[in-house]
């Protein structure tokens, strides 16, 4: 970070304010690009203070210190918890089916289903989103994964389950949560305790009635290393999913996944726009 900041400083003309243009980060790693970006924001904030630019001070302060922004130092917890998990020689308590009928649950003939993703932040915005969902009185709510920063026991309890139970009527609404990469960074133990408390049998499952089937995939298991490559599915899980497709009957199928299949060129998946393994 110091090297990046120094490079920015040396590129400035004495007495001339910065143009505000980000330097070219082509060829840098994602981490290096983020560090350079945050360094540049810090320099812009310093300049805004020097020149008395109140709007700049507010903007750059917000970008540097905002919760879950790119420069939020809370992301360091991800690395810390992952290292602790590795040092302890931990294993993710992934659950496998014994028969194709395992982890299959019925939907009502007519059902209202709500989907929400990357919701586990504990922030006011997350509460508002869930309150809006609750007002729709869904039969099923499915969270598509990620409790931040690292899916620790504290985060799962305070930034997910407590708010979840306070907001949704779990007596009349069934709820599920998929496995995201952040849920696995600390080893997944808290995630699996959570799904047990929700009555969810495993990290992958099927919900179906005579017309539809929703097939939830676990793409978090093989993205438990921060900054890892393309995620993929366990082969046994692929076979389980194939059975549901082969025996769908007249049902239409919806796949549910935390990870996207496609991405924009500005945020590639391991340098690619398509996860061809999932494809």
WOCOR-V973710 format. One record per run of one state. SS is the DSSP state (H for helix, E for strand, - for the rest). FROM is the first residue (numbers start at 1). LEN is the number of residues. If there is no record, write none. Layout:
# WOCOR-V973710
<<SS	FROM	LEN> <SS	FROM	LEN>>
This chain:
# WOCOR-V973710
<<-	1	1> <H	2	10> <-	12	18> <H	30	22> <-	52	2> <H	54	12> <-	66	7> <H	73	15> <-	88	16> <E	104	3> <-	107	6> <E	113	4> <-	117	3> <E	120	1> <-	121	3> <H	124	11> <-	135	5> <E	140	4> <-	144	3> <E	147	1> <-	148	5> <H	153	15> <-	168	6> <E	174	4> <-	178	3> <H	181	4> <-	185	4> <H	189	10> <-	199	6> <E	205	4> <-	209	3> <E	212	5> <-	217	4> <H	221	3> <-	224	11> <H	235	12> <-	247	5> <E	252	5> <-	257	5> <E	262	1> <-	263	2> <H	265	3> <-	268	1> <E	269	1> <-	270	2> <E	272	1> <-	273	1> <E	274	1> <-	275	5>>
